[in-house]
Amino acid sequence: MVSFRNFFSICIMMAVLFFMFQFFLLFRESGNVYDINKYAEDTVLSGEERWEAAGRTDVPEILFLGEARGELANVVSQWCLYTKHSLTFADSLEQMLQALEEKKAEMLLIDGTLLQLPQQEETLQELVDYGITIVFVRLPEAIKMQECKGLQKLLGIEEVEALSVETEGLQMYSGFLLGGEAVYKVTEDMDEKQRELQNMELNLPWYKLGIGTKVYMTGLFDEDEIDREYFPPVIWRSSCKGTLVFAVNGDYMTQLAGLGILDAFCYEWKDYYLYPVINAENITVDGFPCFANENAEKIMELYSRSPNVVQQDVMWPGLYALSEQSQRKLTMCLMAQYDYKDDFEPLNDNVVFFLKQMKEIDGEAGQTLEYRRNVTLAEKLDRDGTFWEQNAAAYRFTAYYAGEKLDEEEQEALNQGRLADVRTVVTDYHQGESLISYYDQAVTVQSVTGYADRYSYTTDLQRRSLETALGYYNLLLDLKPALWPESKDEQWENYFDVISSNINTYWGRQNSFESTTLTESDSRVRNFLNLGYSQSRNSDTITLKVQGVQEAWFVLRTHGESIKDIQGGEYSRLEDDIYLIHVMDSTVQIDLEKEDGQTWFYFS
């Protein structure tokens, strides 16, 4: 039997607990200003103020022997733009030599497929005499390499073992790109899904390297049959008369992976390497939620619920958990409706719910420009505008997903200002285009760098490269297939297993770059493109001066040195000898010391 005193105490405790929980919910609800986009700042940098290195004499010069158009030229041009180098194209080795007499270059890039061999071997030796780092971004054909002993010596090649050989896989050694060692090889214990990851080019010329070379990436054989030191090199470095010569055995420089490879080369030949990055990692969610009860018959058949209920009660809990587990912010590109000719108009039943939930996970609401093209884009925007005016009038939609690329209608809408608050547009990436850029003075374009529902070894190499070069990626999570499933694999339970596994493993946060929404990332892209900087080192102190921005991020890579102190900014450690610098003043001083506590001194 419970005494009156105990009964009274129990009631008081229950009342206090009830009040506490209710008060917490009321407090959280009152603080959730869901109809305001907290990432939409009032002022942002303009494209009119972007910093261009072209034509400037106060920035490092890169000379490139290669075609001015094409995939290789695009990668080199982008890298020079992002690292603030001035770029000069040369049509021949002779023109490159002439340019060296007129200007001071920091690095020479050579497309070996354009060399006239063996006639130009002596001219190559003349380049070496300048003592400037040389990078063969693509090698000549193996049959020509076999005939050119002088070029072989320049590249540290002792013998051409085979014009083509099929390797069992590839290995990237640690200390080259961010992320550490990577082995791209299929093994017997892998299941069928894991075996599908291998999509890299495994056939390559087999060169045997001599003493004094350093290999960064190699093909793989069975070590019981062939010694590791004789494995066919893919990326390596040699030294000729004190000049460092880098080589890429394959077409890796024609892809986005080339951006990070060039930065890794710079790190290898410099005492230290300090360069700007964006520091933004995005997950763009397209087509979710859709506020019209479209495809209701199929959804009801699969889930015994309406599309709106499925999105709120089935799909959203999974996405919420995914955001929490992966510690990633999501930008949800909302879809008022997909089909503008059916009888299903968008409903306002769960608009407030989703805006509140996005605020809970520090996410952002954007809009998608994708739809079934059975009306004009102008009509779509008018009908969507009415819906959002009625249900989220105060929310500023600053980020849009445009699909494969900006078509004529979308460009016209941007030019006419029909997307009033737009600041950034996301499109799929296409070879030969810029990864990030200004569309016009007010709008930036951020390309998709990966897809959450598919992953491969090639994707992994590209991810590592973009983290190395830019501290950036933009992962697209397309949820339209789950709302319009055409196969069992696209049903939510199966589709979610794939995307959650990929994001939490392959796309896991291995470094300390920040997770951002698209509008946050847009601000950092503007800082990155508008940034101008200079740097110098005296003894153990690096002085970095920036212009054009209020804040910026840099990666500092050292050789056995650590940061002792920093003024004008702050830093975090990414990996051994790799630091992320947050610039918060126009001048930053970084004091270094050897990791054993002894200071290295440099004299200029």
Phi, psi and omega in degrees: 000136180268127180289161179299321180299314180293320179298318179295320179296319179297316180298317179298317180297317180296321180294319179296315179297318179299316180296318181298314180295317179295319179297319179298316181294319179294321179294316180295320180295319181291332180275350182269086177277081193288338186267018177238130175273102185291347181270350183274088179291158181285327181233137176224163178292150182254152176294342177295339185256013182297150184263125181244133178273341186303128176082357182272146180259355184260014180234156180300144184257137173245127175256130184234117172271102182180170179292144183284347178234157179119175186295319181294315179297324180296316180295314180297317180296317179297316181298318178295320178298313185288327181266001176068038174263149171273138186241132175236128178272143174234140181273342184207167176296323179297319178292326177293319177298319179296320179295326179294331178285336184265336184214160180264118182260151178266329183204145178249125178251132184230126170273103186297340180290345181264356181287145174263101185247145005271007187301326188265011180298320180294323178295323176300321178296327177295323178298320181300325183296340179284344178073019181261137181306133181244135177236120171272095184291343173205135183272157172298167177302147184301325181296325177285324177299323182297331184271349189247090181293326179295318178292321177301316180296320178300323184268002179077021182268125177273327186201142170270101184289319180203143178291334178202136178215146179263119180271168179272348180171188180227153178225129173258124182280153180293154179091358180262284173267159175296149179108353177081197183293147177220131177245119181252081185216139176270130180244166185295331183278001179279145176278180185298320180296317181293327179293334179290348179294332185282108176223020180274159178283114184259352176268126181205157174297147183251108177250137174262125185267155180263189180291145177092006177260158177228125184259133178255332179213137186221156169282159185243138171234178173288119184291344175286340183256325184225133178296143183302327183294345179257005178300146181294122182285145176252314177228127182206177181224140173232176178227131180226115181056035180085355179266130178279133180235119180258150182221142176239115184265082183146187183260026184297332182282351176275354181249172181299338177301336180297333180298311181288328179296318178296320177295322178295323176298316179300319178298322185292327184259356180257156176297324173209163180223120182236120185212154185282148174225167181276320183062060179206126176235120188247151164237112179263118180261116185257138171077021180216134352279159171257126189269002175258143181281060182273155183057033186296322183298314180292318180296319178296322179295322183278322190237356182057033179215161176285160179304318181297319180291320179299317181296320184281318189260340183250308187280316185297317178304323178294317180293322178298312180296322179298317178297317181291315183292319183273352183056046180242139172279145179246137169254111184267112179274097189292152180234111178299312173198160183257318182251116184266007179246357177273188184263008184257109177266154181297142180253151181262012187303317186237023176298310181297320180303310185290323177297321177294317182295322178295323177295325181299324183260017181060029179271189183217147174261125171242196176226155175255143175263004178277139178192168177288116191285064177249005168221168178286159177297325179299317179294318178303313183295323178295314182291320177295320181301320178297317181296313182289328177297326181278334189240341179208054188297328185274347185281130180262110178275104185257349182239136180228145172255126186253002178086218187300313176194168178287114178273182185298319180296317181292321176297320179296320179297320178293316182295329181272356179073026180287339174259088196303314187259007186299136176236330181216144179236135178257132175227162173293151181272139176234138178306136180095355179251166178282142179289316175227146182191171167272129171286313171215195185293339187249342189236135175256159175243126176243120183277153173286132179252353179190166184234130188294335184268003177211146182210150181206174178294324176297319178297321181296316178298320179294319179300314179299320181295315182291326175294322179294314187280321191232348188057044190212141158203162181226100185268125180267127175246097185269114183259003177299320179302325181288335178269340175231061186294134177249352179212169180297326180297335182269354174296147192306314185298323179281317181297319181294323177302320182291308185291322180291322177296315180297314184292321183278347179245284186296321181261021181298155183281090182277336181243181184260025173288150190276144171278131185226162167274171183296323180288322173300314180297322178302316179298322181284327175297318178297316176302316183295315182284332181271352186287133166240145182205161172218157183213156177206162178227134176229115184060239183255019181241126174262129176249123181244126178242131182240156178215153174091349183220162178270331178210158181201168179233140178230154169255132176246123176244129182238170175248086177079017178244151177237163180279124178270319182201159178214138174237139179088008180185191177218166184218160171222153182270126178270307179210184176302126178065018180229126184229146173260120182257125175260109182278125184235004179216167182290338178231130180235133175245129182241118178264127182250157172211154174299150186292345174270006177098351180269136183277137171268138180248135177238140180242133181246000000 
